[in-house]
Amino acid sequence: MDPEAELDGFIAKFAPAMQAQIRGCRKAMRERFPGAIQMVYDNYNFLVIGFGPTERPSDAPFSLAADRTRVNLCFLQRATELADPAGLLRGEGKVVRSVRLAGPDDLARPELRALIDAAVPLARVPMDTSPGFRLVIKSVSATQRPRR
């Protein structure tokens, strides 16, 4: 199956408002990182779309993680080193932090753009900003929490 069609099917499991939010957030991240490889995981708890320079999940500095009620932007590498004067980052792990997104417009907020910009040079492998993304379906869980 075509990866875009498969991703559309994963997103269709969500309520219409969440579908729009997921699609809008993905579009905004794709515009910011047009050369990123997007890796999709439709797992038990979340629909995750990782954005990275290679197909190795550990190389991805960002992901969008959606459950039935929200979309989070996850900072996956050295997030604890980011200056966060606006207090947007959530989490207490040793590496990862996330920001809850009310919608795609949040990704254009100056304080969130500054966090994203600060995270880019911390990535283990540089992000490609040239056009030409690729979408890869990495895994699909047989059982999942309700998406609506």
C-alpha angles and dihedrals in degrees: 000000000000109000093229091053090047092050090048088056092052091050091047089067089072129080113270095256091052091046089057092046094050093047093046094049091047090050092051092050091046090053090050093046107026093167097049123121107234114215117195126206117180095191136164098276106021147019101233128194111188123199116208146143094245139022090260107107091213090061094059112103094188142034139173113226118193130188126171094283109034151007120233127198106219123205103207105182128057092333091153088068094059119108106234109182092163092055095233100139119094130194139062104228124125095251116006131070131171141202122214110231121213087195145320092291089068088070089065095052109117095232093052092044088053091054091049091047091050092049095053097073090046092062117114091227119031117252116242110233096186119105119266112087125181128211118216125183103217104177144347122202117224091218126042141173114255112282096202 
